[in-house]
């Protein structure tokens, strides 16, 4: 994981494209862990772009996963 001090974080945020957030910021807004955000990205549920070695997410794309159901789908027991 990319760990930055406050000064480096300010520089990182200055060069990030407008309208994008980091996986850490997305996790805070969604109320989940950063690892869960990355899992959503890898599964294809949350669109994201690579920015150097980090994933960045459009703020408007958070709506695509904000109202997702938590956990695994239940098995169909009627079969």
FIVO-807908 format. One record per atom (N, C-alpha, C): z, x, y; atom name; residue in one letter. Coordinates in Angstrom, 1 decimal. Layout:
% FIVO-807908
<site z="Z" x="X" y="Y" a="CA" r="A"/>
...
% end
This chain:
% FIVO-807908
<site z="0.0" x="0.8" y="-1.2" a="N" r="X"/>
<site z="0.0" x="0.0" y="0.0" a="CA" r="X"/>
<site z="0.0" x="0.9" y="1.2" a="C" r="X"/>
<site z="-0.7" x="0.4" y="2.2" a="N" r="X"/>
<site z="-0.8" x="1.1" y="3.5" a="CA" r="X"/>
<site z="0.5" x="0.8" y="4.3" a="C" r="X"/>
<site z="1.3" x="1.8" y="4.5" a="N" r="X"/>
<site z="2.5" x="1.6" y="5.3" a="CA" r="X"/>
<site z="2.4" x="2.4" y="6.6" a="C" r="X"/>
<site z="2.5" x="1.7" y="7.7" a="N" r="X"/>
<site z="2.3" x="2.3" y="9.0" a="CA" r="X"/>
<site z="3.6" x="2.2" y="9.9" a="C" r="X"/>
<site z="3.8" x="3.2" y="10.7" a="N" r="X"/>
<site z="4.9" x="3.1" y="11.7" a="CA" r="X"/>
<site z="4.4" x="2.2" y="12.8" a="C" r="X"/>
<site z="5.3" x="1.9" y="13.7" a="N" r="X"/>
<site z="5.0" x="0.9" y="14.8" a="CA" r="X"/>
<site z="3.8" x="1.4" y="15.7" a="C" r="X"/>
<site z="3.8" x="2.7" y="16.0" a="N" r="X"/>
<site z="2.7" x="3.2" y="16.8" a="CA" r="X"/>
<site z="1.4" x="3.1" y="16.0" a="C" r="X"/>
<site z="1.4" x="3.5" y="14.8" a="N" r="X"/>
<site z="0.1" x="3.4" y="14.0" a="CA" r="X"/>
<site z="-0.3" x="1.9" y="13.8" a="C" r="X"/>
<site z="0.7" x="1.0" y="13.6" a="N" r="X"/>
<site z="0.4" x="-0.4" y="13.5" a="CA" r="X"/>
<site z="-0.3" x="-0.9" y="14.7" a="C" r="X"/>
<site z="0.2" x="-0.5" y="15.9" a="N" r="X"/>
<site z="-0.4" x="-1.0" y="17.1" a="CA" r="X"/>
<site z="-1.9" x="-0.5" y="17.2" a="C" r="X"/>
<site z="-2.1" x="0.7" y="16.8" a="N" r="X"/>
<site z="-3.5" x="1.3" y="16.8" a="CA" r="X"/>
<site z="-4.3" x="0.5" y="15.8" a="C" r="X"/>
<site z="-3.8" x="0.2" y="14.6" a="N" r="X"/>
<site z="-4.5" x="-0.5" y="13.6" a="CA" r="X"/>
<site z="-4.9" x="-1.9" y="14.1" a="C" r="X"/>
<site z="-4.0" x="-2.6" y="14.8" a="N" r="X"/>
<site z="-4.3" x="-3.9" y="15.3" a="CA" r="X"/>
<site z="-5.3" x="-3.9" y="16.4" a="C" r="X"/>
<site z="-5.3" x="-2.8" y="17.2" a="N" r="X"/>
<site z="-6.3" x="-2.7" y="18.3" a="CA" r="X"/>
<site z="-7.7" x="-2.6" y="17.7" a="C" r="X"/>
<site z="-7.9" x="-2.0" y="16.6" a="N" r="X"/>
<site z="-9.3" x="-1.8" y="16.1" a="CA" r="X"/>
<site z="-9.7" x="-2.9" y="15.1" a="C" r="X"/>
<site z="-8.8" x="-3.8" y="14.7" a="N" r="X"/>
<site z="-9.1" x="-4.9" y="13.8" a="CA" r="X"/>
<site z="-10.0" x="-5.9" y="14.6" a="C" r="X"/>
<site z="-11.0" x="-6.4" y="13.9" a="N" r="X"/>
<site z="-11.8" x="-7.4" y="14.5" a="CA" r="X"/>
<site z="-11.0" x="-8.6" y="15.0" a="C" r="X"/>
<site z="-11.3" x="-9.2" y="16.1" a="N" r="X"/>
<site z="-10.6" x="-10.4" y="16.6" a="CA" r="X"/>
<site z="-10.8" x="-11.6" y="15.6" a="C" r="X"/>
<site z="-9.7" x="-12.3" y="15.5" a="N" r="X"/>
<site z="-9.8" x="-13.5" y="14.6" a="CA" r="X"/>
<site z="-9.4" x="-13.2" y="13.1" a="C" r="X"/>
<site z="-9.1" x="-11.9" y="12.9" a="N" r="X"/>
<site z="-8.7" x="-11.5" y="11.5" a="CA" r="X"/>
<site z="-7.3" x="-11.1" y="11.5" a="C" r="X"/>
<site z="-6.7" x="-11.3" y="10.3" a="N" r="X"/>
<site z="-5.3" x="-10.9" y="10.1" a="CA" r="X"/>
<site z="-5.2" x="-10.0" y="8.8" a="C" r="X"/>
<site z="-4.0" x="-9.3" y="8.7" a="N" r="X"/>
<site z="-3.8" x="-8.5" y="7.5" a="CA" r="X"/>
<site z="-3.3" x="-9.4" y="6.4" a="C" r="X"/>
<site z="-3.2" x="-8.8" y="5.2" a="N" r="X"/>
<site z="-2.7" x="-9.5" y="4.0" a="CA" r="X"/>
<site z="-1.2" x="-9.8" y="4.3" a="C" r="X"/>
<site z="-0.5" x="-8.9" y="4.9" a="N" r="X"/>
<site z="0.9" x="-9.1" y="5.2" a="CA" r="X"/>
<site z="1.1" x="-10.3" y="6.2" a="C" r="X"/>
<site z="0.3" x="-10.4" y="7.2" a="N" r="X"/>
<site z="0.4" x="-11.5" y="8.1" a="CA" r="X"/>
<site z="0.0" x="-12.8" y="7.5" a="C" r="X"/>
<site z="-1.0" x="-12.8" y="6.6" a="N" r="X"/>
<site z="-1.4" x="-14.0" y="5.9" a="CA" r="X"/>
<site z="-0.2" x="-14.4" y="5.0" a="C" r="X"/>
<site z="0.4" x="-13.5" y="4.3" a="N" r="X"/>
<site z="1.6" x="-13.8" y="3.4" a="CA" r="X"/>
<site z="2.7" x="-14.5" y="4.2" a="C" r="X"/>
<site z="3.0" x="-14.0" y="5.4" a="N" r="X"/>
<site z="4.0" x="-14.5" y="6.2" a="CA" r="X"/>
<site z="3.7" x="-16.0" y="6.6" a="C" r="X"/>
<site z="2.5" x="-16.2" y="7.0" a="N" r="X"/>
<site z="2.0" x="-17.5" y="7.4" a="CA" r="X"/>
<site z="2.0" x="-18.5" y="6.3" a="C" r="X"/>
<site z="1.7" x="-18.1" y="5.1" a="N" r="X"/>
<site z="1.6" x="-18.9" y="3.9" a="CA" r="X"/>
<site z="2.9" x="-19.1" y="3.2" a="C" r="X"/>
<site z="3.9" x="-18.2" y="3.5" a="N" r="X"/>
<site z="5.1" x="-18.3" y="2.8" a="CA" r="X"/>
<site z="5.1" x="-17.8" y="1.4" a="C" r="X"/>
<site z="4.2" x="-16.8" y="1.2" a="N" r="X"/>
<site z="4.1" x="-16.2" y="-0.2" a="CA" r="X"/>
<site z="4.2" x="-14.7" y="0.0" a="C" r="X"/>
<site z="4.1" x="-14.0" y="-1.1" a="N" r="X"/>
<site z="4.2" x="-12.5" y="-1.1" a="CA" r="X"/>
<site z="2.8" x="-12.0" y="-0.8" a="C" r="X"/>
<site z="2.8" x="-10.7" y="-0.3" a="N" r="X"/>
<site z="1.5" x="-10.0" y="-0.1" a="CA" r="X"/>
<site z="0.7" x="-9.9" y="-1.4" a="C" r="X"/>
<site z="1.4" x="-9.7" y="-2.5" a="N" r="X"/>
<site z="0.7" x="-9.5" y="-3.8" a="CA" r="X"/>
<site z="0.0" x="-10.9" y="-4.2" a="C" r="X"/>
<site z="0.7" x="-12.0" y="-3.8" a="N" r="X"/>
<site z="0.1" x="-13.3" y="-4.1" a="CA" r="X"/>
<site z="-1.2" x="-13.5" y="-3.3" a="C" r="X"/>
<site z="-1.2" x="-13.0" y="-2.0" a="N" r="X"/>
<site z="-2.4" x="-13.1" y="-1.2" a="CA" r="X"/>
<site z="-3.5" x="-12.3" y="-1.8" a="C" r="X"/>
<site z="-3.2" x="-11.1" y="-2.2" a="N" r="X"/>
<site z="-4.3" x="-10.3" y="-2.9" a="CA" r="X"/>
<site z="-4.8" x="-10.9" y="-4.1" a="C" r="X"/>
<site z="-3.9" x="-11.6" y="-4.9" a="N" r="X"/>
<site z="-4.3" x="-12.3" y="-6.1" a="CA" r="X"/>
<site z="-5.3" x="-13.4" y="-5.7" a="C" r="X"/>
<site z="-5.0" x="-14.1" y="-4.7" a="N" r="X"/>
<site z="-5.9" x="-15.2" y="-4.2" a="CA" r="X"/>
<site z="-7.3" x="-14.6" y="-3.8" a="C" r="X"/>
<site z="-7.3" x="-13.5" y="-3.2" a="N" r="X"/>
<site z="-8.5" x="-12.8" y="-2.8" a="CA" r="X"/>
<site z="-9.3" x="-12.4" y="-4.0" a="C" r="X"/>
<site z="-8.7" x="-11.8" y="-4.9" a="N" r="X"/>
<site z="-9.4" x="-11.3" y="-6.2" a="CA" r="X"/>
<site z="-9.9" x="-12.4" y="-7.0" a="C" r="X"/>
<site z="-9.1" x="-13.6" y="-7.0" a="N" r="X"/>
<site z="-9.6" x="-14.8" y="-7.8" a="CA" r="X"/>
<site z="-10.7" x="-15.5" y="-7.1" a="C" r="X"/>
<site z="-10.9" x="-15.2" y="-5.8" a="N" r="X"/>
<site z="-12.0" x="-15.8" y="-5.1" a="CA" r="X"/>
<site z="-11.6" x="-17.1" y="-4.3" a="C" r="X"/>
<site z="-10.3" x="-17.4" y="-4.3" a="N" r="X"/>
<site z="-9.8" x="-18.6" y="-3.7" a="CA" r="X"/>
<site z="-9.6" x="-18.4" y="-2.2" a="C" r="X"/>
<site z="-9.5" x="-17.1" y="-1.7" a="N" r="X"/>
<site z="-9.3" x="-16.8" y="-0.3" a="CA" r="X"/>
<site z="-10.3" x="-15.8" y="0.1" a="C" r="X"/>
<site z="-11.3" x="-16.1" y="0.9" a="N" r="X"/>
<site z="-12.3" x="-15.2" y="1.3" a="CA" r="X"/>
<site z="-11.7" x="-14.1" y="2.2" a="C" r="X"/>
<site z="-12.1" x="-12.8" y="2.0" a="N" r="X"/>
<site z="-11.6" x="-11.7" y="2.7" a="CA" r="X"/>
<site z="-12.6" x="-10.6" y="2.8" a="C" r="X"/>
<site z="-12.5" x="-9.7" y="3.7" a="N" r="X"/>
<site z="-13.4" x="-8.6" y="3.8" a="CA" r="X"/>
<site z="-12.6" x="-7.3" y="3.8" a="C" r="X"/>
<site z="-13.2" x="-6.2" y="3.3" a="N" r="X"/>
<site z="-12.6" x="-4.9" y="3.3" a="CA" r="X"/>
<site z="-12.7" x="-4.3" y="4.7" a="C" r="X"/>
<site z="-11.6" x="-3.7" y="5.2" a="N" r="X"/>
<site z="-11.6" x="-3.0" y="6.5" a="CA" r="X"/>
<site z="-11.0" x="-1.7" y="6.2" a="C" r="X"/>
<site z="-11.9" x="-0.7" y="5.9" a="N" r="X"/>
<site z="-11.4" x="0.6" y="5.4" a="CA" r="X"/>
<site z="-10.9" x="0.4" y="4.0" a="C" r="X"/>
<site z="-9.6" x="0.6" y="3.8" a="N" r="X"/>
<site z="-9.1" x="0.4" y="2.4" a="CA" r="X"/>
<site z="-8.2" x="-0.9" y="2.4" a="C" r="X"/>
<site z="-8.1" x="-1.6" y="3.5" a="N" r="X"/>
<site z="-7.3" x="-2.8" y="3.5" a="CA" r="X"/>
<site z="-8.2" x="-4.1" y="3.5" a="C" r="X"/>
<site z="-7.6" x="-5.1" y="3.0" a="N" r="X"/>
<site z="-8.2" x="-6.4" y="3.1" a="CA" r="X"/>
<site z="-7.9" x="-7.1" y="4.4" a="C" r="X"/>
<site z="-8.8" x="-7.7" y="5.0" a="N" r="X"/>
<site z="-8.5" x="-8.5" y="6.2" a="CA" r="X"/>
<site z="-9.1" x="-9.9" y="6.0" a="C" r="X"/>
<site z="-8.4" x="-10.9" y="6.6" a="N" r="X"/>
<site z="-8.7" x="-12.3" y="6.3" a="CA" r="X"/>
<site z="-8.9" x="-13.0" y="7.7" a="C" r="X"/>
<site z="-9.9" x="-13.9" y="7.7" a="N" r="X"/>
<site z="-10.1" x="-14.7" y="8.9" a="CA" r="X"/>
<site z="-9.0" x="-15.7" y="9.0" a="C" r="X"/>
<site z="-8.5" x="-15.9" y="10.2" a="N" r="X"/>
<site z="-7.4" x="-16.8" y="10.3" a="CA" r="X"/>
<site z="-7.7" x="-18.2" y="9.9" a="C" r="X"/>
<site z="-9.0" x="-18.6" y="10.2" a="N" r="X"/>
<site z="-9.4" x="-20.0" y="9.8" a="CA" r="X"/>
<site z="-9.5" x="-20.2" y="8.3" a="C" r="X"/>
<site z="-9.7" x="-19.1" y="7.6" a="N" r="X"/>
<site z="-9.8" x="-19.2" y="6.1" a="CA" r="X"/>
<site z="-8.5" x="-19.5" y="5.4" a="C" r="X"/>
<site z="-7.4" x="-19.3" y="6.1" a="N" r="X"/>
<site z="-6.1" x="-19.6" y="5.6" a="CA" r="X"/>
<site z="-6.0" x="-21.1" y="5.2" a="C" r="X"/>
<site z="-6.7" x="-21.9" y="5.9" a="N" r="X"/>
<site z="-6.6" x="-23.4" y="5.6" a="CA" r="X"/>
<site z="-7.1" x="-23.7" y="4.2" a="C" r="X"/>
<site z="-8.0" x="-22.8" y="3.7" a="N" r="X"/>
<site z="-8.6" x="-23.0" y="2.3" a="CA" r="X"/>
<site z="-7.5" x="-23.0" y="1.2" a="C" r="X"/>
<site z="-6.5" x="-22.2" y="1.5" a="N" r="X"/>
<site z="-5.4" x="-22.1" y="0.5" a="CA" r="X"/>
<site z="-4.1" x="-22.6" y="0.9" a="C" r="X"/>
<site z="-4.0" x="-23.1" y="2.1" a="N" r="X"/>
<site z="-2.7" x="-23.5" y="2.7" a="CA" r="X"/>
<site z="-2.1" x="-24.7" y="1.9" a="C" r="X"/>
<site z="-3.0" x="-25.7" y="1.5" a="N" r="X"/>
<site z="-2.5" x="-26.9" y="0.8" a="CA" r="X"/>
<site z="-2.8" x="-26.8" y="-0.7" a="C" r="X"/>
<site z="-2.8" x="-25.6" y="-1.3" a="N" r="X"/>
<site z="-3.0" x="-25.5" y="-2.7" a="CA" r="X"/>
<site z="-1.8" x="-25.9" y="-3.5" a="C" r="X"/>
<site z="-2.1" x="-26.3" y="-4.7" a="N" r="X"/>
<site z="-1.0" x="-26.7" y="-5.6" a="CA" r="X"/>
<site z="-0.4" x="-25.4" y="-6.2" a="C" r="X"/>
<site z="0.9" x="-25.4" y="-6.3" a="N" r="X"/>
<site z="1.7" x="-24.2" y="-6.7" a="CA" r="X"/>
<site z="1.8" x="-24.3" y="-8.3" a="C" r="X"/>
<site z="1.6" x="-23.1" y="-8.9" a="N" r="X"/>
<site z="1.7" x="-23.0" y="-10.3" a="CA" r="X"/>
<site z="0.5" x="-23.3" y="-11.1" a="C" r="X"/>
<site z="0.6" x="-23.3" y="-12.4" a="N" r="X"/>
<site z="-0.6" x="-23.5" y="-13.2" a="CA" r="X"/>
<site z="-0.8" x="-25.0" y="-13.4" a="C" r="X"/>
<site z="-2.1" x="-25.4" y="-13.6" a="N" r="X"/>
<site z="-2.4" x="-26.8" y="-13.9" a="CA" r="X"/>
<site z="-1.8" x="-27.2" y="-15.2" a="C" r="X"/>
<site z="-1.4" x="-28.4" y="-15.3" a="N" r="X"/>
<site z="-0.8" x="-28.9" y="-16.6" a="CA" r="X"/>
<site z="-1.8" x="-29.1" y="-17.6" a="C" r="X"/>
<site z="-1.4" x="-28.9" y="-18.9" a="N" r="X"/>
<site z="-2.4" x="-29.1" y="-20.0" a="CA" r="X"/>
<site z="-2.6" x="-30.6" y="-20.2" a="C" r="X"/>
<site z="-3.8" x="-31.0" y="-20.5" a="N" r="X"/>
<site z="-4.1" x="-32.4" y="-20.8" a="CA" r="X"/>
<site z="-3.6" x="-32.7" y="-22.2" a="C" r="X"/>
<site z="-2.6" x="-33.4" y="-22.3" a="N" r="X"/>
<site z="-1.9" x="-33.7" y="-23.6" a="CA" r="X"/>
<site z="-2.6" x="-35.0" y="-24.3" a="C" r="X"/>
<site z="-3.5" x="-35.6" y="-23.6" a="N" r="X"/>
<site z="-4.2" x="-36.8" y="-24.2" a="CA" r="X"/>
<site z="-5.3" x="-36.4" y="-25.2" a="C" r="X"/>
<site z="-5.6" x="-35.2" y="-25.3" a="N" r="X"/>
<site z="-6.7" x="-34.8" y="-26.2" a="CA" r="X"/>
<site z="-6.2" x="-34.6" y="-27.6" a="C" r="X"/>
% end
